[in-house]
Amino acid sequence: MQFREKTSAKIAASLEEESLKIFAKINEIANYLSFGNFGKRKKGDGDDFWQFRQLNIGESANKIDWRRSAKTNQIFVKEKEAQNPKRFQFWIDARPPMHWSSSPVLEHKFNCAQVLAIGIYLALRKIGQSPSFIGHLGSPSSIDEILGCANNLGKMPPTANKAGEVILVSDGIEEIDIWRARIANIKSRGGQPLIIIIQDPIEIGFDISGRVLFSSMAQSQEKVQIEDCQSIRKSYLERYNNHFQALQTMASEMEVPIFFHISGADYLPIAKQIWQVFEAKTQRRRLG
Amino acid sequence: MNGLFSQIHFAHLGALAALAAIPLIWLVSKMIPPAPRTMALPTFKFLADLGSVSRNIQAAPICLKILRSLALFCLIAAIATPYYSAENGVKTTAEAVTIVIDDSWANANDWAQIRANSKAIIENHAPINNATTQFRLMTSSQNAQMPISVLSNRDALNFIEQLQPKPYLPDHRALTNRLKKLDQKSHIYYFTDGLSHDASDEFIGELKRITIGKPNLLKPNSPLVTLNNIEATENGFAFEYKSFAKNAREKVHFLSKDGEILGIGQGENGHGSLALPANLVRKTAAASIAGQYNAGAHFMIAASVLPPLIGIEGLGQADEPLVSDNHYIATAANMIGNVVQGDVDNLIAAKPNAIIFGDRNGFSPSEERALLAYMRHGGTIIRFMGAHAVGKQQDLIVCAPLSATPRIMASNFSWNGAKIAPTPPLSPLFGVEINEEARPRIVSVFQNTQSNVEIWARLMDQTPLVSRRAIGLGQIVMIHTSASPVWSDISLYDSQIHILRRILQTSMANGISANTRPPSGEMRPILLLNGFGEIGQISADQKPILPNQLVSAPNADYPPGIYAGNGSVHVLQAANNDLALRRLDYKAQDFDLVSGFAQSQVDLRQTLFFIGFLALAVDCLIAALGLAFFRKSSNKFAGMTTILLCLFAFSPLLVASTPAIAQSTAAPKASGKLSDDDLVLAYIITPDAATNLAAKTGLEGLSAALNASTNIRTTRIIGINPASDEMALYPIIYWLLPANNRPMDAASAAALNRYMRSGGVLFIDTKGSGRERRIALQNTQSATRGLVLPPLEPPPENHVLHRSFYLLAGFPGRFANSNLWVEAQNSTNISANDGVSPIIIGDGDWASAWAGGPHGRAQTAIEGGEMRREVAFRVGINIYLYALTGQYKADQIHVRAILERQGARKARPK
């Protein structure tokens, strides 16, 4: 009994350590992103008060705030804070192949996806957006809460029920046709998809040698024995690259931005790229 | 063919059952790669149809299978220990075997054969790996009280391997007494020396009592010849020898001290002679019979039996020869030895044993210098007195200053006083025949008595007649009367010749023969023979011959050789004139005469192992070549693995063929490359870095001092960890204890103990003088916990540490009151390491004193300043020299120089 308590305490401690690491990474991403100009609060058409300013010549008299103007000899206009109508929806792929890493020192692809997605999610919250996870109502604000709901995600199909940005985080191994249908579906509902592909170094480089018995992570549990992995490396890499080439082609055809992240690499560059895409879209809309 | 196979036997027949496994080779003989790793892969779908690459498991070709079967067969067969035996049916007897060997010099000629035969007997009775036969090995030299132990075949072979012939004859009585205690019957093999000794019959009777069947007798093949006597004759040597052969002609080699053959004498019927020039006669040190390799055929010739070379002054044209001293001296000298004549310088140049001067009026200063030098280097001067000599004042070539007026004995009232008194036993002249009538009439007398003058002969009234004083290695002997009848009528009798002869004997090396004059003290061996007649080692515990126990025949306590001391010399010959060679009449006894044994068994193990490993090596080579041929570019390590496999298979061959290489590659880790000439100063690394630095800088300073002052050349300073580093390369290891020393671990303690046991010196510096006494004590105790330390004492005054390089009164270090302890002189294992103490413990913090070197400035405050520091360096040099040279400076040869130095030092005012 005592042993079990000790063991569970140990496991809890190690888990805590793990999650602390994840928290740190997430916070790093969130802080890094929220420092930019994008998403700064500004005047707009919201409900909340923003500021009083003097009436400019030529402005409609309807805008005058009489209560404020009556206190002085000047005429004031009451401005409201802009309320962003933008919606951000996150989806994380949770199929079994996502829960895998090629080496114990590397994080699972699913964890990478979580860190990246939650980091961006928190950054969005910091700038006053209210992003959400597909399949979860509401917009949780604390990391604990987010992790709790993020773990249950991915079981829902990535179908946006509202307009706005839909961020899809996956390993991208599924067939191109599945992806094509997925994106078409989102777009038909007014969503603007963005794909983040998480890759493992072994998948990209296939740096394996010797005799290896490979097993599939699908339900079929298929197996294949390769006598000399180096001898088939070339063919494998050809197929792998072809697949992702096709995925990228499909994405550009459908005007969907696509990003690749290799597990173990720094999150910030990729997060920044994604953030810039959001910024550009906002500016484009403003200009538009 | 059939016969050949029937003579092959196996010691472990059961091991052959493993041959049943050989057919497995045909099934297993494939190149099977290791089991694959398993791995889940998300991108599995890209591998879908790539798994069809064929498995490279190949059946080995038939030649490889045959080769492997051969290797396996050879190895299994080798493990079964096959041997070829010429005899059908080996005598694998569990019965006991007793081998008795007469290990005297009489068997030395055939020693190699005896050894080979005894080994063959042991191997025939106990086949390979069969250790059930009990062996008893007895030699005739063994002590009568020695128990008869039972040996295994291996121990018996070792015993035979180490057995050497003894330089004395067998003691069959002792053997008989030992055999009487033995009741168990056994096969008897007796290696006789062919001689009948005391109690030989009784001994053979005992052999017959315990034998199974007839006792086997093995007699020597070479005929034995002994050289029994050699005498110096007028023109060379005459010799006598003994052998069983009739009309035996033998050659006798006369040898110098260095083994050079000076002449070869031909002998017939036991006698012979050799004509040899006088100068070669005096160089002769030994003789031996050609073709004989035993102590009995080797005869040592003591210098005292050889005619001396006597120098006398050139004969002037004496008008009256019968009253001239030189006439009488020359007559006597010619009767005693060989004479050389000339002036003083020529005489000294001829290096005579002695120079005899008649009455002469002193010497010129240059002659005096030359003569004193001659005596200091071992020469003897004999002077007769006379009117001229007495008249000379300030004469240096005398025992003591002489009175200007001689004593006249031949007055009417002093007849009795002039008579020569009997010589005392301690005098070298003891026993010399002196004619009753021989009386000196006038004798010279000393001005006063001198303590350093020995009186060898006196007149009845105690007036000295012959006096002697040692000068350097030589001596001056004065005969206080004239050589001619002017002062004395001794010269008219042969007494003068006897006296001169005896005095000349003392002038020869080592002294007077103990047979001529009873020795006055113990005589220690200066040369010993072994059983082969070669010059052997003189062991430290060799007993001296005591004056009252003059041995005439060698035995276990007194091997043949030359014993000398206290002015006497005794030559103990292995076969002297009294030795009677009696042949053992074995024909009358009921013996099985065995001529010899051939080694009837051949061990086939090594051959089979060789073939087996060779086959494996070839197999590896073929596999490697095959692999290399089919190798994919990805198989980076396959080639390396194969080479390693090949090396592994070849390794037994490599090890067997080049043991030297194997040894040389086992270089110690810490030392790196060290040549034999390098002295590396080592110190023990402690947990305290400051202490390590102090030890290192201290040793650097000492190293500079050693290089500057001594012949030792040090190369570098090295810190070692006793637990992990090999310490055998360092003659002395310095260990400076840190302030709060922790006890060392067991591995380090064991390594240090091993180091000290195997001849190393551990020098522990506790730095205790500079610390509080209680703390220093605790610190030392904790450091030495786990070390096996002998009893310790401060070095006594005669300890070599006081004089191993510098002469030191004490051992100060940084502090004046420093102490040093070494192994106590009464310790039981003091002689284990050449008498060098395995441990030296001091508290002087020498490292601090040494730091900076002898020419640099002190790096710490030294009590007593630079003077003390210089002494601390001397202490260090003495300690290191002591570790390197051991008891060398304890050798007596240094005593004179050391005493002189000490005397000079004591005389010098402080």
Interface residues (C-beta under 8 A of the other chain):
Chain A: P97 M98 W100 K109 D171 I173 D200 I202 E203 I208 S209 G210 R211 V212 L213 F214 S215 S216 M217 A218 E222 V224 Q225 I226 E227 D228 Q230 S231 I232 S235 Y236 R239 Y240 H243
Chain B: P33 P34 A35 P36 R37 T38 M39 A40 L41 P42 T43 F44 K45 F46 L47 A48 L50 G51 V53 S54 R55 N56 K632 S634
